[in-house]
């Protein structure tokens, strides 16, 4: 009888977990074309960005005082801006990792190493045709999220999400990965994260 009760409790817990997983994902259209989907896998946030054409993706992640630019093109890299008064100053430039090359295929061990080092990882793609999948370790500083996709074929353009984003995150140079020394960010206009999980706007 006790074994049956345990089995019933396990089944109930599994059903509740499945229900929670179904309620968490967010799927939205990028302004300018493309799509973003957001879900949670334990302590990780999974963000998949699909552009309207071939290109590269960037996430702006942070809070009111620090913004991380997480970039995935032929390689992945992170840059950091910190707020100083009314300006945002670039503190760290991109250091490229996991370059997509036929000569040196990227292994799961490579991805795990970069994730352990940076707290996030994404899939580089030299051709720019694959959806970009970002896995991000959640923290208390993961408060706001902005998404961009830069199409590299003519006409070159930046798609972005959410539609309220109106700052440096969606500027062409930032989306391309060419970062100015100073920028203007307004994270509160991005997607607000709740308890480490995304909520629909």
C-alpha positions in Angstrom: 0.0 0.0 0.0 2.9 2.3 0.9 4.6 1.6 -2.4 1.4 2.4 -4.3 1.1 5.8 -2.5 4.7 6.6 -3.4 4.1 5.7 -7.0 1.0 7.9 -7.1 2.9 10.8 -5.6 5.7 10.4 -8.1 3.2 10.4 -11.0 1.5 13.6 -9.6 4.9 15.3 -9.3 5.7 14.4 -12.9 2.4 15.8 -14.1 2.9 19.0 -12.2 6.4 19.4 -13.6 5.1 18.8 -17.2 2.4 21.4 -16.6 5.0 23.9 -15.4 7.2 23.3 -18.4 4.3 23.9 -20.7 3.4 27.2 -19.1 7.0 28.7 -19.1 7.9 29.0 -22.8 7.4 32.3 -24.6 7.3 32.6 -28.3 7.2 35.9 -30.1 7.8 37.5 -33.5 10.8 39.8 -34.0 10.1 43.3 -35.3 11.5 43.2 -38.8 11.1 39.4 -39.2 12.1 36.2 -37.4 11.2 34.6 -34.2 12.4 34.1 -30.6 11.4 31.4 -28.2 12.3 31.4 -24.5 12.1 28.5 -22.1 13.7 27.3 -18.9 15.7 24.1 -18.2 16.4 24.0 -14.5 18.8 26.9 -13.6 19.3 27.7 -17.3 17.4 30.0 -19.6 17.2 28.7 -23.2 16.7 31.4 -25.9 16.3 30.3 -29.6 16.6 33.1 -32.2 15.6 32.4 -35.8 16.1 35.1 -38.3 14.2 35.9 -41.5 17.4 35.2 -43.5 21.0 34.2 -42.9 22.7 36.2 -40.2 23.8 36.4 -36.6 22.2 36.9 -33.2 22.9 38.9 -30.1 21.3 39.0 -26.7 21.4 42.0 -24.3 21.1 40.7 -20.8 21.5 42.6 -17.5 20.1 45.0 -15.0 20.1 48.7 -14.3 23.9 48.9 -13.9 25.4 46.3 -16.1 24.6 44.9 -19.6 26.2 41.9 -21.2 26.2 41.5 -25.0 26.1 37.8 -25.8 26.9 37.4 -29.5 26.7 34.4 -31.8 28.0 34.5 -35.3 30.9 32.4 -36.7 32.1 32.4 -33.1 30.7 33.4 -29.8 31.8 36.2 -27.5 30.7 38.4 -24.7 31.2 42.1 -24.1 30.2 44.1 -21.0 29.0 47.6 -20.5 28.6 49.3 -17.1 26.6 52.4 -16.3 28.4 55.5 -15.2 26.0 58.4 -14.7 24.0 58.8 -17.9 26.4 56.9 -20.0 27.2 53.2 -20.5 31.0 52.5 -20.8 32.4 49.4 -22.5 34.4 47.5 -19.9 35.2 44.3 -21.7 35.4 43.7 -25.5 34.6 40.5 -27.3 37.0 37.6 -26.8 36.0 35.1 -29.5 35.5 31.4 -28.6 34.1 28.3 -30.4 34.9 29.4 -33.9 33.0 27.4 -36.5 35.5 25.7 -38.7 35.6 22.5 -40.7 39.2 21.9 -39.6 38.4 21.9 -35.9 34.9 20.6 -35.2 33.3 21.9 -31.9 32.8 19.2 -29.3 30.4 19.0 -26.4 33.5 19.3 -24.1 34.3 22.6 -25.9 30.8 23.9 -25.3 30.8 22.8 -21.6 34.2 24.5 -21.1 32.9 27.8 -22.5 29.7 27.5 -20.5 31.7 27.0 -17.3 33.9 30.0 -18.1 31.2 32.5 -19.2 28.0 31.2 -17.7 26.4 30.9 -21.1 27.1 29.3 -24.5 25.5 29.4 -28.0 26.0 27.7 -31.3 28.4 29.4 -33.7 27.5 29.1 -37.4 29.8 30.4 -40.1 27.0 30.3 -42.7 24.5 32.0 -40.5 21.6 29.7 -41.4 21.0 27.8 -38.2 18.8 29.0 -35.5 20.9 30.4 -32.7 20.4 28.6 -29.4 21.7 30.4 -26.2 21.9 28.6 -22.9 22.3 31.1 -20.0 23.0 30.4 -16.4 20.4 32.4 -14.5 21.4 34.8 -11.8 19.9 37.7 -9.8 21.4 40.0 -12.4 19.4 38.4 -15.2 16.6 40.9 -14.9 16.1 42.2 -18.5 16.5 40.6 -21.9 16.7 42.1 -25.4 17.1 40.1 -28.6 18.5 41.1 -32.0 19.1 39.3 -35.3 21.3 41.0 -38.0 20.7 39.7 -41.5 24.0 39.7 -43.4 22.7 39.6 -46.9 21.3 42.6 -48.8 19.3 44.4 -47.7 21.1 44.2 -44.3 18.8 44.9 -41.4 18.3 44.4 -37.7 15.3 42.5 -36.3 14.6 42.9 -32.6 12.4 42.0 -29.7 10.6 43.2 -27.7 9.0 46.0 -29.8 9.6 48.4 -27.0 13.4 48.2 -27.4 14.5 51.7 -28.5 18.1 51.9 -27.4 21.7 50.9 -28.3 20.9 47.2 -28.2 19.2 47.3 -31.6 21.7 49.6 -33.3 23.4 48.1 -36.4 26.9 48.3 -35.1 26.0 46.6 -31.8 24.0 43.9 -33.5 26.9 43.3 -35.9 29.4 43.0 -33.0 31.3 46.3 -33.6 30.9 47.9 -30.2 31.4 51.6 -29.5 33.2 52.7 -26.3 30.1 54.3 -25.0 26.4 53.5 -25.7 23.0 54.2 -24.4 21.0 51.4 -23.0 17.5 51.4 -21.4 17.1 47.8 -20.0 13.7 48.6 -18.6 12.4 48.8 -22.2 13.5 45.2 -22.8 11.7 42.0 -21.7 11.4 41.8 -17.9 12.4 38.6 -16.3 10.5 37.3 -13.3 12.2 35.0 -10.8 14.7 33.9 -13.4 12.0 32.9 -15.9 10.5 34.8 -18.8 7.0 36.0 -18.8 5.0 37.0 -21.8 4.6 40.8 -22.5 
